[in-house]
């Protein structure tokens, strides 16, 4: 039972990290698009 709980937490952390990377990627992409539009 404890083991399953640890695995769930590990997966949850992994998903959160992936979302963080995705957000960062979208943010970077957004900045570049804005610079293209403004330029």
C-alpha positions, 0 to 999 in steps of 0.5 A: 500500500505504501509502495503504491502511494510512493509510485503515485507521488512519483508519477504526480511529480513527473506530470507536474514537471512535464507541465512546467516544461510545456508552460515554459515552452509555450511562454518562450514561443509566445515571446518570440511571436510577439517580437515578430509581430512588434518588429 
